[in-house]
Amino acid sequence: MNELAKLEKFAQRYAKAWCSQDPKKVAVFFAENGSISINNGPPAVGRVAIAREAQAFMTTFPDMIVTFDKLESRGDRTAFHWTLTGIHRESGNHVRISGYELWTIDHAGLIAESSGHFDGAEYERQLEGSDQGPVTSDERASPN
């Protein structure tokens, strides 16, 4: 299996881990002292801190689905493009936001550093429900 195919399998498993509601499943994709930062925020360093970051998203979106959209090579880094969908626990609003993580992969094939990016203003707009009201249970059950 070539390196790109390996990285794509890794990315698919990583997205699935975000959907699991088990933050430790996300953290194991990172090197022991790996880090993640989101929208230029302070980095969470180490698997325990990374699991806390993942837990925050999982708590906010208990039905969260993260899909792997594509990988993009950027020199010695890889951009993992994703889409998150879910119902916000507090507002009841449906959120669909896309973004990417810029990864540095270590020699063991784990994420040494991840810098996550998404449109924070669009995220906040969807949380506030500017264009839509809360999703009802009937709408959640609807296949469309």
C-alpha positions as CSV (number, residue, x, y, z in Angstrom):
1,M,0.0,0.0,0.0
2,N,1.5,3.4,-1.0
3,E,1.8,6.3,1.5
4,L,-1.2,8.2,0.2
5,A,-3.4,5.1,0.5
6,K,-2.2,4.5,4.1
7,L,-2.8,8.2,5.0
8,E,-6.3,8.0,3.4
9,K,-7.2,4.9,5.5
10,F,-5.8,6.7,8.6
11,A,-8.0,9.8,7.8
12,Q,-11.1,7.6,7.4
13,R,-10.5,6.0,10.8
14,Y,-9.8,9.4,12.4
15,A,-13.1,10.8,11.2
16,K,-14.9,7.7,12.4
17,A,-13.2,8.1,15.9
18,W,-14.7,11.7,16.1
19,C,-18.1,10.1,15.6
20,S,-17.6,7.5,18.3
21,Q,-18.5,9.7,21.4
22,D,-15.3,8.2,22.9
23,P,-12.6,10.9,23.1
24,K,-9.8,8.4,23.8
25,K,-10.4,7.0,20.3
26,V,-9.5,10.4,18.9
27,A,-6.5,10.9,21.1
28,V,-4.8,7.6,20.1
29,F,-4.3,9.0,16.6
30,F,-1.8,11.5,18.1
31,A,1.8,11.0,19.2
32,E,2.1,10.8,23.0
33,N,3.1,14.5,23.1
34,G,1.2,15.5,20.0
35,S,-0.9,18.6,19.9
36,I,-4.0,20.1,18.4
37,S,-5.1,23.7,18.2
38,I,-8.3,25.0,16.8
39,N,-8.7,28.3,15.0
40,N,-5.3,29.5,16.3
41,G,-6.3,28.9,19.9
42,P,-3.9,27.5,22.5
43,P,-2.7,24.0,21.7
44,A,-3.9,21.0,23.7
45,V,-0.7,19.0,24.2
46,G,-0.6,15.3,25.0
47,R,-3.3,12.7,24.6
48,V,-5.1,13.6,27.8
49,A,-5.5,17.2,26.7
50,I,-6.5,16.2,23.2
51,A,-9.1,13.8,24.6
52,R,-10.5,16.8,26.6
53,E,-10.8,18.8,23.4
54,A,-12.6,16.0,21.6
55,Q,-14.9,15.5,24.6
56,A,-15.9,19.2,24.4
57,F,-17.1,18.7,20.8
58,M,-18.7,15.4,21.6
59,T,-20.7,16.9,24.5
60,T,-21.7,19.9,22.4
61,F,-22.9,17.6,19.6
62,P,-24.0,14.3,21.0
63,D,-25.1,13.1,17.5
64,M,-22.0,14.5,15.8
65,I,-21.0,13.0,12.4
66,V,-17.6,13.9,11.0
67,T,-16.9,13.0,7.5
68,F,-13.6,12.8,5.7
69,D,-13.8,14.9,2.6
70,K,-10.3,14.8,1.2
71,L,-6.5,15.0,1.8
72,E,-4.3,17.6,0.4
73,S,-0.5,17.7,0.4
74,R,1.0,21.0,1.6
75,G,4.7,20.5,1.5
76,D,5.7,18.4,4.5
77,R,2.2,18.7,6.0
78,T,-1.1,17.2,5.1
79,A,-4.5,18.9,5.1
80,F,-7.3,16.7,6.3
81,H,-10.6,18.2,5.1
82,W,-13.7,17.3,7.0
83,T,-17.4,18.2,7.5
84,L,-19.1,18.1,10.9
85,T,-22.9,17.8,11.2
86,G,-24.9,17.6,14.3
87,I,-27.6,19.0,16.6
88,H,-26.2,21.5,19.1
89,R,-27.1,20.3,22.6
90,E,-28.1,23.6,24.0
91,S,-29.8,25.4,21.1
92,G,-31.2,22.5,19.3
93,N,-30.0,24.0,16.1
94,H,-28.6,21.8,13.3
95,V,-25.0,22.7,12.4
96,R,-23.1,21.8,9.3
97,I,-19.6,23.2,9.1
98,S,-16.6,22.2,7.0
99,G,-12.9,22.8,7.8
100,Y,-9.5,21.2,7.8
101,E,-6.7,20.2,10.1
102,L,-3.2,20.7,8.9
103,W,-1.2,17.7,10.1
104,T,2.4,17.0,10.8
105,I,2.8,13.2,10.8
106,D,5.7,11.7,12.9
107,H,7.9,8.8,12.0
108,A,5.5,6.4,13.7
109,G,2.6,7.5,11.5
110,L,0.8,9.4,14.2
111,I,-0.2,13.1,14.3
112,A,2.6,15.1,15.9
113,E,0.8,18.4,15.4
114,S,-2.6,19.4,14.1
115,S,-3.8,22.9,13.4
116,G,-7.6,22.9,12.9
117,H,-9.4,25.6,11.0
118,F,-13.1,26.4,10.3
119,D,-15.2,29.5,9.8
120,G,-15.9,30.5,13.3
121,A,-18.4,33.3,12.3
122,E,-20.5,30.8,10.2
123,Y,-20.4,28.3,13.1
124,E,-21.7,31.0,15.5
125,R,-24.4,32.0,13.0
126,Q,-25.6,28.4,12.8
127,L,-25.6,28.0,16.6
128,E,-27.7,31.2,16.9
129,G,-30.0,29.8,14.2
130,S,-30.0,33.1,12.2
131,D,-31.6,31.4,9.2
132,Q,-33.4,28.5,10.9
133,G,-35.1,27.6,14.1
134,P,-34.2,24.6,16.2
135,V,-34.6,21.2,14.5
136,T,-37.6,19.3,15.8
137,S,-37.7,15.6,16.6
138,D,-39.9,15.1,13.5
139,E,-37.2,16.8,11.3
140,R,-34.5,14.7,12.9
141,A,-36.4,11.5,12.0
142,S,-37.0,12.7,8.4
143,P,-34.7,11.1,5.9
144,N,-34.4,14.3,3.9
